[in-house]
Amino acid sequence: MPSQVSPTSSCYEQYTLSTRSNDHVSVEASASFAGKAALAKRNPCILSWKGLSYSVSTKKKTPKCPDGKKDILFEVTGRCAPGELTAIMGPSGSGKTTLLDILADRICSGTIKGDILLNGESRNTKMFRAVSSYVAQEDSLLGSFTVLETLEMAARLTMPSGIPSLTTAKRVQRVIDDMGLRVCENTMVGDLFHKGISGGQKRRLSIGIEMLSDPSIILLDEPTSGLDSASTFNVIKLVSRLSKEGRTVICTIHQPSSLVYEMFTNVVILTAGQTVYFGPRTKTISHFSSLGYHCPQYQDPAEYFIDLANTDFEGHGDIVQLINGYASSAVAVRILSAIRNDSTGVHAIKSTMLTAASPFQQFLVLLHRNLVNNFRNPGIYWIRLVTYTTLSFMAGTMFLSSNEKIVATDLVLLITYVNIYLVFMSIAVLPFFIEQRAVFLRERTNSGLNVASYVVANFLGALPGLFLIALSSSLLIVYLAGLRSFGVFLFVVFLSLVIAENLMHLISAVVPEFIIGMALGAAIFGCFILVMGLFAPGPAIPDYWRWMHRLGFLSCSFEALIFNQFGEDLTPAGLAVRAKFIPGEVHVGHDMAVLAGNAAAFDLLFAAILYKFHTGRR
């Protein structure tokens, strides 16, 4: 159990802690973005928390967790005001990210106790989401778009429909200038197929996307992660400037350099979920000195303080003394006093909250983005198109209609190959779908992205690429091998590809990594292949597996393709094929309806999982 802290005060230093009320910053004076008159004004917001604790249930009781609960945060208190950049620091496992996620309303599991206040009143989730933005540690960007295109589409997803396009364009241009991205505005973000911008530029682009909504509160998780020292300095310099424009900015950071540390207004130092220090950066050295810990003259203060709080290694300070020493300090007392005196209220925020873009507007933007991304990213459809076309040409020439040695049973093998391979290769698109899922999660969390708009846009955006694949494959196989009824063959192959694509979308919403998704997809396809009717006709499949035969879409597509080829073949060979593989009555229209139903079912499940589980909260 964490040690208890004393609330008593022994005031050994005097300083003024700004209350940062509404008159601290003039919104009109903060000319951060053009077109402000056409948009809601940004109101300064004070975010504070008092006695905040967080615990999670453990699988079993241990000596450290005798009650079956593990404390992640314990009685944490703090206050962040407009114009301040607050850095949350501490050793690994100290609770930095957990505290930030709770403040960002990104945690819904476990037990949260204490108060989180917005302008002195209990935080309303909807209102908080409207005035805040969260920048995750990982950059969730689509690499096939330029910096300018990325910001333009993000703006159209965020801005209400009534905002003039000129105002939106001006805001995008201002963000490009503010983020220092003018030099790379026409450069692609970059991915496996495109050389792109640097890591520091990606980080600034991620911040810029969230600045489009001009939030009053910005929360950043490890904004300098993976960056070199120069990029780190520039990113924090940018974040500091954003705070000076009247925003409340909070970030976690692992090991800031002395130059970076000097840019922070306030510092939070945690250890094992408890506060070692929260207050002005300029008071840290004097505070720790009063407890008997003197920072060496030439040592980085941030490094020294984090080492003091790090219980994983020798040389740390007396943790109980550090915690109690802070709790009884003037810093802690003044912060509590400032929280009690916050009385700005949220009435002004309610009158200036921006409404989100309409679901239809979001759908149009997402559909356009998907079509462009599918065209530019070779890994989504173009590589598959080349592969399918090549293999279809090989298959067609192997089963040429002029080859008299080809018999009816050979054509069954050709149809089987088409039915299986074209669908199975859909697994290759999973990595790109999981990349898009990360973008969706960011947009839903910060921009209120509509799930239905996203799913329908994904579905419609995929159809041109899938139809092109089905068309090229069907043309080569049907005409080279002399198969019957091109239209039916094309439509069945197209529906099968659509189902496989929707299944990959569904899997991408379930699995954490694409490797697991590819294994799961292969297993599902393997099951469907086994019961589709090739190895054992439907009536011969055991009752306990027949349900899978009836549900599996490959069963319907195989049946439809076999009937399409041999349904009117009255030769002994054709009758033999029908008797073996489709002994019962067959209705191709029914098979196609079942295929369409499979496609719809997978997409509905995809939407339901996104809506229920991908909310941006954990």
Secondary structure, DSSP 8 states (H G I E B T S, - for coil): ---------------------GGGS-TTT---STTGGGS-------EEEEEEEEEEE-SS--SS-TTSEEEEEEEEEEEE-TT-EEEEE-STTSSHHHHHHHHTT---SSEEEEEEEETTEE--HHHHHHHEEEE-SS----TTSBHHHHHHHHHHHHS-TTS-HHHHHHHHHHHHHHTT-GGGTTSB---SSS----HHHHHHHHHHHHHTT--SEEEESSTTTT--HHHHHHHHHHHHHHHHTT-EEEEE-SS--HHHHTT-SEEEEEETTEEEEEEEGGGHHHHHHHTT----TTS-HHHHHHHHH-TTSTT---HHHHHHHHHTSHHHHHHHHHHHH----SHHHHTT------HHHHHHHHHHHHHHHHHH-TTTTHHHHHHHHHHHHHHHHHT-TT-TT--HHHHHHHHHHHHHHHHHGGGGGHHHHHHHHHHHHHHHHHH---HHHHHHHHHHHHHHHHHHHHHHHHHHHHHHHT-S-HHHHHHHHHHHHHHHHHHHHHHHTT-SSHHHHHHHHHHHHHHHHHTSSSSS-GGGS-HHHHHHHHH-HHHHHHHHHHHHHHTT--SHHHHHHHHHH--S---HHHHHHHHHHHHHHHHHHHHHHHHHH-SS--
